[in-house]
Amino acid sequence: MAWCDTCDRYFPTRFSLIQHLRSSSLHNWCEECDVDFDSWVGLKEHWVQSPQHDYCQYCNEHFGDYDDYADHNDQFHAWCRPCHKFFRNDLGLHEHRRQSPVHSSRYCVPCKQLFQSEANLHSHMNSSIHRPRDIVCPGHNCNATFVSQSALILHLEAGTCRSGINRAIVNRVVRERDTNNIITDPSRLLTGPGSGGRNSEVTYSATGAAWNGYAYECYLCHNEFHSLPALNQHLASPRHLNKAYICPLSSCRERFNTLSGLCQHIESERCGVLRFAPVRQALDGFVSGMRTITAY
């Protein structure tokens, strides 16, 4: 038999005692911890403070795990997940994130959005949400506008410009202008008569012979693709180009296979190269040189 001390009663089975503890107004029982509290407030405080429980005191709701509990708070309450702190309203949460040294370097005040890293915030601040599209494509019959130099160059490299400019033309113009090899490695850029023409670069393509019995396999990196067009799209990308572009900062010297990749690296300020005036001037000069492409 089972015994209830509070009620001074016997029960024929443990199950019947549990039913009594669950339903009786004389008990404030935590079933998971098998603890009976003196009051409802005591039980509630136990649920709030105990790491054994994922409980929302405002909604009086239990959750199966911490992730569900956290997602609930994100959706319905003014709650800072990293600090595990609740606020009276959204304004309180906003001020917390704006002023806290833990969050301020990753928080966009105008958008009231917290980012995972400073780099993500930097990218957000450099997006069209906060920056005007004031860089105009120099391509003939193309009126596209961009928020950054790297975005413009990516547009040209992708071959989507109405002028017909593509990655090969961009590489050729950079090669012709970067005579001091500030941002390029001449040993990795095609030069001379063997380059195959004014606007050419190495290109790869695959045939049905790339089928390995399970998928279409890239013969350069051995990645597999479900279709031949998908493999050829991969081969047409910059993935397998020589990394001919180099960060000009001597302590960095990171390599990139496209000019847009290098520009994105510089604009991100990840290595701090943009702090140096000669680098900024050189970058502006190379990007300005893109305007001469339309003359070719």
N, C-alpha and C positions, 0 to 999 in steps of 0.2 A: 504494500500500500504506500501511497505518497502523502506527505504531510505539508500543509500550509501553515507556517508559523503565525503569519499575520492574522489569519482568520480562525486559527485553532481548529482546523478541520482535516479529516482524512479523506483521501480520494482513492478509489479502487485501483487506478492505474496512473502511471506517469503522464500518459496522454490526457487524461481527464484533468489532472492538475494543470497542465499547460493550457488547456482550454479555459480553465478558471482564471489563470494569471492573465491571459490575453483579454478576457471579456469583463472582468470585475473592475468596478470603479474604485475599489480599495487598493488596487495595485498599479504601479507605474514600472512595468517590467521590461527590461531590454532582453529580448529573446536571444539575440546573437551572443551576448555576454553573460546571460543568465544572472543578471543583477536586478534586484527590485529596489527602486528608489522611493524616498519618502513623499515625493511630490512630482507632478508633471513637469514643473520647471527643472527639477533636478535631473529627470530623465532626458529632457530636451537639451540641457547643457552638456550632459554626457554624450549625446549624439553629435553635438556641435564640436566638442573638444577632442573626442576620441579618434585616433587615427584608424580605428577599426570601422568607422562609419563614414559614408559619403552622403551627407545629409544637408539639405537646404532648409535653414531655419525660417526663412521668409515664406517659403511655399509649403513647408511641412511635408517635404517629399524626400524619400530615400532613392539612391541610385545604385546601380549594380557595381560601378567602379568609378575611380577618380576621373577618368576621361569624360564619362557621361555627365558627372557632376560639374566638371569645369566647363564643358560645352553648354550646359544649362545656364550657368552663371554668365558666360559670355553673351548669351542670347537674351536673357531676361533681367540681368542685374548690372548695376554700375560696379564692376569688379575688375581688379587688376590681377590677372592670373599669375604673373611672375612673383608678385609681392604677396599674393593671397590676401588682399585687402578689399573690403567692401566700402563703397561710398554712398552718400545719401542720394546723389543724382549724377547724371552724366557730366555736369559741370565740375563736380568734385573730382571725378576720375580724370577729366581733361587737365585740370590744374595739377593734379598729382603727377601725371605723365610729363607735363610741360616743365615742372620745377625739379622733379627728382633726378639726381645725378645718375641713377640707374637707367632711366629711360630717355632723358632729354636729348641725348646724342643719336637716338634712333626714332625720334617722334616728330612727325610732321604736324605742326601746330595748326596751319590753315585747314588741313584735311582731317585733323583729329585721328590720325592713323599711326599705330605703332608698328615698326618694322623689325624683322629678325636681326638685322645687322646694320651698321653704319653704311656699308656699301649699298645695301638695298635702299636705304633712305636717300643716299646720294643719287642713285639711278632714278628714283622717283622724282627728286627735285630737278633732275635734268630732263625729265620727260615733258611732253607737250602740256601736261596738266599745269606745270608751273613756268614753263618757258615758251616764248612765242616761236612760231615757225617762221623765223625771219631769214633763214638761209635758203636762197632760191637756187634751184638747179640751173646750171648754165647751158644745159643741153638744148639743142635746136627744137623748137615746138614743144618744149616741156616746161610746164609752169609749176611743177611740184615744189613744195616748200618743206623744210626740215628744221628740227630744233638743235641739231648739232652737226659738226663737220663729219663725224663718223657716220651719221645717218645718211648724209648726202652721198658719201663715198660708197656706202653699202648699196644704195640705190643704183649708182653707176655700175658697180661691179656685178650686180645681179642681172644686168642686161634688161631691166624693166624701163629704162629711160627711152622716150620716144626718139631721141637722137640716134639711137643705135650703139651708144657707148657701152662697152662691156668690160669685164675684168682684164682681158688681154690688153685693151687700149689703155686702161688706167695704169697697168704695170709698165707698159712701154713709156708712157709720159713720165712716170716717176723715175724710171731708169735714165731717161734722157736729162732730167733736171737734177737728179741727185748725183752730180759728178764727183762730189767729195765723199760719197757713201756714208752720209750721216745716219740714214735710217735703213739703208739697204746693204745686203751682202752680195757683191757682184758675182761671186762664184756660184750663187744660187739663182740668179736671174738669167734667163735666156738672152744672149747677145749675139751680134754678128750675123753673117749670112746664114749660118746653120740654124737660126732661130725659127725659120720657116715663114718669114714674112713680117710686115710691119705690125699687124694686129694679131699675131698668133701666140699661142702658148701651148704647153703640153696638155693634151686632152686624152682621156681614157674612155673606152666603151667596151661593152661586153656583148656576147652573143649567147645563143642557146647552149653553147658548150660550157657555160658557167654553171649549169645545173649539176649538182653533185649527188643527185638521187633523193635529196630531201628539200633543198632550197637552192636559190641562186647565190653563189658564193663569190665575194670580192677576192680577186687573186692578189690584191695588195695587202689587205688587212684581215682577210678571211671572215669578215662579218657576213651573215647570211640574210637574204631578203626573200620575201614571198613571191615576188614577181620580177621579171626582167626589167620592166620600166623603173621599178623602185631601185634596182641595182644600178642602172645607168644614171638615174638621178643622183645617187650617191657618188658615182664616179665623176659626174659633171660638177660636183661641189668642190670647194677649196680643200676638202679633207686631205687629199694626197698631194697637194702642191708643196714644193720646197718652201721652207720657212725662211724666206728671203728678207723679211722685214725685221728690224732689230730696234729695241728701245734704246735711244741714244744715251741714257744714263749709264755711266760706267759701272755703277754698283748694281745695276739690274740686268741689262742686256738680254731681256726676255725676247724670244723670237716668235714671229707670227707669219702665217702664210698669206695674209691679205693686208692691204693698207688700212682697210676699215678696222680690222682687228687691232692693229697697232694704235690707230686713233682712239678706239674705245678704251684701250689700256691707258693711254695718256690722259684722256678725259676723266677716267675714273679716279685719277690721282692716287692709285694704289701704291705706286712706288715714289710718288712725290716729284716726278720729273717735270711736271707742269709748273713747278715753282720757279724754274730757271728761265729767265727771259730769253736766252738764245734758243732754247728748245721751243718756247711759244712762238718765237719769230720764225723759226724753221718750219714748224708745223703750219703756221698761217701761210707761209710762202708756198709750201707744197700743195696745200688745199687750194690756194689762189691759182696755182698752176693748172689745176683741173679745168679752169675756165678756158684754157688754151686748147683743150681737147677738141672743141667744136671746130677748130681751124683745120683739123686733120681730115 
